[in-house]
Amino acid sequence: MPVLTRLIPSPVVVDIRAGALNDLASVLADQRICSATGKLAVAISGGSGAVLRAQLEPSLPNAEWFEVGGGTLDDAIKLADAMKKGRYDAVVGLGGGKIIDCAKFAAARVGLPLVAVATNLSHDGLCSPVATLDNDAGRGSYGVPTPIAVVIDLDVIREAPVRFVRSGIGDALSNISAIRDWELAARERGEDIDGLAAAMARQAGEAVLRHPGGVGDDGFLQVLAEGLVLTGIAMSVSGDSRPASGACHEINHAFDLLFPKRAASHGEQCGLGAAFAMHLRGAREESAFMAEVLRRHGLPVLPEEIGFTVDEFVQVVEYAPQTRPGRYTILEHLSLNTDQIRDAYADYAKAIGS
């Protein structure tokens, strides 16, 4: 009987360590992504990107640098159009989530491999097969190839505002709730679960949840960075955002859509949504432990901590299922009305010790 296997779409190199940025050119050459004489198109931001450009430019003499205005679909299309005028071996997205997502989309549009060089750990999109970009209708998710390489310099990560690390923590922890929603959909709706993708995403979240370190520790940052990369690969394996997106992300999207000018960071909202969703499914001890870890890292566990009233949070939870039609989570399963959501929230706040 033949042994059947599958190829996993993943980067050919993942380099996570202090000082990794200094070795970017040699990593690209060693992996034959771009030779010493090859050309790179490097997308950077207009702010902090200038400092990183000065650091990298001597080691990348044949690179052409493109300043990206923001994180919109128009920005990504403009970047792609600009790159069409040259001939490059690869595209490097150097920056935070907006820059990397623009670079992902542009690289896919011009048919070049993408090297993701993350300067913060705000969410799991740095290695995912999705580019999230603002458009005229709000915000859209666009399928793109998985980055061919991921480079994360922990020295650079430490220099970024700590709120970015905290956001990444919330996003990673939300995997645990998202997998529970996937398992619920399998039981109730017969939805298929990709066991490998689920295992990768769950373990990424659990590693962050149970690590004793904090946002200033290299060991913790290493585990967080690895967890976010694994989560992106899990999404590539499953061909869907399911391993990392359940009720937690529906709540996050509802915050963004209902209160676009007041919304907190992606990870803050996802972490809060995950802790509440765990409570809704009856996992009270796990919800309380998740809330305890979120608090330890300086993340919110109550809507008041990010400037929302209880009434507004109830509105968010009630609206959340509309953000992902067809996705089945604990919110769709319980189908709570306004008063039931309010009662559930009161119970949650009491259980975690408001």
C-alpha positions in Angstrom: 0.0 0.0 0.0 1.5 3.4 -0.9 2.2 5.9 1.8 0.4 9.1 0.9 1.7 12.4 2.1 1.1 16.0 1.3 3.3 19.0 0.7 2.8 21.8 3.3 3.0 25.3 2.0 5.5 27.0 4.3 8.5 29.3 4.1 11.8 27.8 3.0 13.5 29.7 5.8 12.2 31.1 9.2 14.9 33.1 10.9 13.8 34.3 14.4 16.6 35.6 16.6 18.4 38.7 17.8 20.5 40.2 15.0 18.7 38.4 12.2 18.2 41.6 10.2 22.0 42.0 9.8 22.2 38.6 8.0 19.2 39.2 5.6 21.4 39.4 2.5 23.3 36.2 3.3 20.1 34.3 4.2 18.5 35.3 0.8 21.7 34.3 -1.0 22.1 31.0 0.8 18.5 30.0 0.1 18.9 31.1 -3.5 16.0 33.6 -3.2 18.2 36.4 -4.4 21.8 36.2 -5.4 24.5 38.7 -4.4 24.0 40.3 -7.8 20.3 40.0 -8.0 17.7 42.8 -7.5 15.2 43.1 -4.7 12.2 45.3 -4.4 11.9 46.4 -0.8 8.7 47.9 0.5 9.0 50.1 3.6 7.0 52.6 5.6 7.7 56.3 5.4 8.5 56.6 9.1 10.5 53.9 10.8 11.4 52.4 7.5 13.9 55.1 6.8 16.0 53.9 9.8 15.9 50.3 8.8 16.8 51.3 5.2 19.9 53.0 6.4 20.9 49.9 8.4 20.2 47.5 5.5 21.2 49.5 2.4 25.0 48.7 2.5 24.3 45.0 2.5 21.6 45.2 -0.3 23.4 47.4 -2.9 21.1 46.2 -5.7 17.8 46.8 -3.9 15.2 49.3 -5.1 13.2 50.9 -2.2 9.5 51.6 -2.4 7.8 53.7 0.2 4.3 52.4 1.0 1.7 55.1 2.0 -0.6 52.9 4.1 -2.5 49.6 4.3 -5.1 50.1 1.6 -5.9 48.1 -1.5 -5.0 51.2 -3.5 -1.6 51.4 -1.8 -0.9 47.7 -2.7 -2.0 48.2 -6.3 0.2 51.3 -6.6 3.2 49.3 -5.2 2.6 46.5 -7.7 2.3 49.0 -10.6 5.6 50.6 -9.6 7.4 47.2 -9.4 6.2 46.2 -12.8 8.7 48.8 -14.3 11.7 46.8 -13.0 13.0 43.3 -12.9 13.4 41.7 -9.5 14.2 38.3 -8.0 11.9 38.9 -5.0 9.9 41.4 -3.0 10.8 42.2 0.6 8.1 43.6 2.9 9.9 45.3 5.7 7.7 46.7 8.5 4.5 46.0 10.4 1.3 44.3 9.3 0.2 47.0 6.9 3.5 47.1 5.0 3.8 43.3 4.8 0.2 42.9 3.7 0.7 45.5 0.9 3.9 43.7 -0.1 2.1 40.3 -0.1 -0.6 41.5 -2.4 1.8 43.4 -4.7 4.2 40.4 -4.9 1.3 38.1 -5.8 0.1 40.6 -8.5 3.5 40.7 -10.2 4.3 37.0 -9.7 7.3 37.3 -7.4 8.1 35.5 -4.1 7.6 37.6 -0.9 10.1 37.8 2.0 8.4 39.0 5.2 10.6 40.9 7.5 8.5 41.8 10.5 9.4 44.7 12.7 6.6 44.0 15.2 4.6 41.0 16.4 1.1 42.6 16.4 -0.8 39.7 14.7 -0.5 36.3 12.9 -0.7 37.8 9.4 3.1 38.0 8.9 3.2 34.4 7.6 -0.4 33.8 6.5 -1.7 33.3 3.0 -3.9 36.3 3.3 -3.4 40.1 2.8 -5.8 42.2 4.8 -6.3 45.6 3.2 -8.7 48.5 3.6 -10.9 49.2 0.6 -13.9 51.3 -0.3 -16.3 48.8 1.4 -14.3 48.7 4.6 -11.7 45.9 4.9 -11.1 42.9 2.7 -9.1 39.7 2.9 -7.2 38.7 -0.3 -5.7 35.3 -0.9 -1.9 35.4 -1.6 0.9 32.8 -1.6 2.7 32.1 1.7 5.9 34.1 2.1 9.0 32.3 0.9 10.9 33.5 3.9 10.2 35.1 7.3 12.8 37.0 9.1 12.2 38.4 12.7 14.9 40.3 14.5 14.2 40.2 18.2 16.4 43.3 18.7 14.1 45.2 16.3 11.0 43.8 18.0 12.1 45.1 21.4 12.4 48.6 20.0 8.8 48.7 18.8 6.1 50.0 21.1 5.1 47.3 23.6 1.5 47.6 22.5 2.4 45.7 19.4 3.7 42.7 21.3 0.6 42.8 23.5 -1.6 42.7 20.4 0.2 39.6 19.1 -0.3 37.9 22.5 -4.1 38.4 22.2 -4.1 37.2 18.7 -2.1 34.1 19.5 -4.2 33.2 22.6 -7.4 33.5 20.5 -6.3 30.4 18.6 -7.4 28.3 21.5 -11.0 29.6 21.3 -11.0 29.4 17.5 -10.1 25.7 17.5 -12.9 25.1 20.0 -15.3 26.8 17.6 -14.0 24.6 14.7 -14.6 21.5 16.8 -18.1 22.7 17.6 -18.8 23.2 13.9 -17.6 19.6 13.3 -19.9 18.2 15.9 -23.0 20.3 15.0 -22.6 20.8 11.3 -20.3 18.1 10.1 -17.6 20.6 9.1 -14.3 18.9 8.3 -11.3 19.7 10.5 -7.8 19.6 9.3 -6.1 17.9 12.2 -2.6 19.1 11.3 -3.7 22.7 11.0 -5.7 22.5 14.2 -2.8 21.0 16.1 -0.3 23.7 14.9 -2.7 26.6 15.8 -3.7 25.1 19.2 -0.1 24.4 20.3 1.0 27.9 19.2 -1.7 29.4 21.4 -1.0 27.1 24.3 2.8 27.8 24.2 2.1 31.5 24.6 -0.6 30.9 27.2 1.6 28.9 29.5 5.0 30.6 29.0 6.0 32.2 32.3 7.9 35.1 30.7 6.8 38.6 29.9 6.9 41.1 27.0 10.5 42.1 27.8 12.0 38.6 27.8 13.7 37.2 24.7 12.5 33.7 25.5 8.9 34.8 25.5 9.3 36.9 22.4 10.8 33.9 20.6 7.9 31.7 21.6 5.4 34.4 20.6 7.1 34.9 17.2 7.2 31.2 16.5 3.5 30.9 17.5 2.5 33.6 15.1 4.5 32.0 12.3 3.0 28.6 13.0 -0.5 30.0 13.0 0.1 31.5 9.6 1.3 28.2 8.3 -1.7 26.5 9.9 -3.9 28.7 7.8 -1.9 27.8 4.7 -2.3 24.1 5.6 -6.1 24.3 6.0 -6.5 26.8 3.1 -8.7 28.8 5.4 -8.5 31.2 8.4 -10.5 28.6 10.5 -7.5 27.6 12.7 -7.2 31.1 14.0 -10.6 32.7 13.5 -13.8 31.9 15.4 -16.1 33.9 17.7 -13.1 35.8 18.9 -12.5 37.3 15.5 -16.2 37.8 14.8 -16.2 40.0 17.9 -13.1 41.8 16.7 -14.6 42.5 13.3 -17.8 43.8 15.0 -15.8 46.3 17.1 -14.1 47.5 13.9 -17.4 47.8 11.9 -19.6 49.3 14.6 -17.0 51.6 16.1 -14.3 52.2 13.4 -12.9 55.3 15.1 -12.8 53.9 18.6 -11.7 50.3 18.0 -8.7 49.0 19.9 -5.9 46.9 18.4 -6.7 43.7 16.6 -5.1 41.5 19.3 -6.7 43.4 22.2 -10.2 42.8 20.8 -9.4 39.2 19.8 -8.1 38.4 23.3 -11.1 39.8 25.0 -13.4 38.1 22.5 -11.6 34.8 23.1 -11.9 34.9 26.9 -15.6 35.8 26.6 -16.2 33.1 24.1 -14.5 30.5 26.3 -16.9 31.5 29.1 -19.9 31.2 26.8 -19.1 27.6 26.0 -18.9 26.7 29.7 -15.2 26.5 30.0 -15.2 28.8 33.0 -11.8 27.8 34.5 -10.1 28.1 31.1 -11.7 31.4 30.5 -10.6 32.7 33.9 -7.0 31.4 33.3 -6.9 33.1 29.9 -8.2 36.3 31.4 -5.5 36.1 34.1 -2.7 35.7 31.5 -4.1 38.5 29.4 -4.1 40.7 32.4 -0.5 39.7 33.3 0.6 40.9 29.9 -1.3 44.2 30.2 -4.2 43.3 27.9 -7.9 44.1 28.4 -10.4 41.5 29.6 -13.4 43.8 30.0 -14.8 46.2 27.4 -14.5 49.1 29.8 -10.7 48.7 29.7 -10.7 49.7 26.0 -13.3 52.4 26.3 -16.5 50.6 25.7 -19.6 50.4 27.8 -21.3 47.2 28.7 -24.2 48.2 26.4 -21.8 48.7 23.5 -20.2 45.3 24.1 -23.6 43.6 24.1 -24.2 45.3 20.8 -20.9 44.1 19.4 -21.5 40.5 20.5 -25.1 40.6 19.0 -23.8 41.9 15.7 -20.7 39.7 15.5 -22.2 36.7 13.7 -23.1 39.0 10.7 -19.4 39.7 10.1 -18.6 36.1 8.9 -21.7 34.7 7.2 -21.5 30.9 7.0 -19.0 30.6 9.9 -20.3 28.5 12.8 -19.1 29.4 16.3 -20.4 29.4 19.8 -22.2 32.7 19.0 -24.2 31.1 16.2 -24.7 28.0 18.2 -26.2 29.8 21.2 -27.9 32.5 19.2 -28.3 34.7 22.3 -30.7 37.6 22.4 -29.8 41.0 23.8 -30.9 40.2 27.4 -29.1 36.8 27.3 -25.9 38.4 26.1 -26.1 41.0 28.9 -26.7 38.2 31.5 -23.8 36.2 30.1 -21.5 39.2 30.2 -22.4 39.9 33.9 -21.6 36.3 34.7 -18.3 36.5 32.8 -17.3 39.7 34.6 -18.1 38.1 37.9 -16.3 34.9 37.1 -13.0 36.6 36.1 -13.1 39.0 39.0 -13.9 42.4 37.5 
